[in-house]
């Protein structure tokens, strides 16, 4: 068995990441339907570990201590994109997208409860394998697991992990193809296909020499780390009130505050494209580590209800995206948002961002999608989903 420390785990994740890029190049359907390379590469490693496990062989033991830091770093970089000026422009779209996501979270729970009833299981099994772990992801699933245990769902913690991880895989694999279908079916295109960011969306620092490039990159890293540091304190203060939120919310809020301070004063001299680049690197490594560490043999042991529920949830979200696409504008940004919608309604916002990033690398930028989807998927939906889950646990007849 290969026992890896935290740095070695990241190095292996890098190999998995470039394996994913290679497979997307040599297997045309993977590239054509914009499947995220970190998901593909990490899944190959997970499948290899599962195959070895059937022969009583353990291939590797990962040290995932750096995984949470990668996740927080990515979402902090997203916070730096939350310009109040842009939010005023797209505020209505954020509200509509949140309503769609919240409504779908309720549908997820109702479908999950129907599956649970069909197998003679506790009805709250369907809520646990619905919006709790699919919309909420592993963190929300584990946070609510004790409540489900007390309500009568036996083995809630292991069910939560299995459902959330399976959802991440499906969300990463399904989001790109659905969005690509919209783009091709309606012949959509980006308004600015050659640029990665509209000028008004970024606060750029003029860089002309190697020393200036090094200084700008170093400043971006330090500012990102400071935002993560302050964000940890903010998250602790929020948690002290009894509100359960993902660990990255505080850092996102600090990142957004610093961005808007910069918009008003220009004191920090932020290079938003550099911060975005750092965040994207962290996102790719985070997803590769998460997928490599996926214990597929545990998913196989969850039996028919979990697999059937996931299959039906995947069909439901793909069909629901027709409504999302139409309501959000029937344009290129709406198609990219639909792919992101699948990413975070079946997994995590990191999944959604990976799906959307893969799409814009091929078809061009989607600034409205990258404003609306992260705000809803990484922040607002956590509030509404917590209320939805609590409502089902407390008020639905068991």
ZIZI-V594111 format. One record per helix or strand of 2 or more residues. SS is the DSSP state (a for helix, b for strand). FROM is the first residue (numbers start at 1). TO is the last residue. If there is no record, write none. Layout:
# ZIZI-V594111
SS,FROM,TO
SS,FROM,TO
This chain:
# ZIZI-V594111
b,2,3
a,6,26
a,28,32
a,37,53
b,60,61
a,67,79
a,84,118
a,124,132
a,137,151
a,156,185
a,199,201
a,210,240
a,249,265
a,272,292
a,296,300
a,303,327
a,332,345
a,349,363
a,367,395
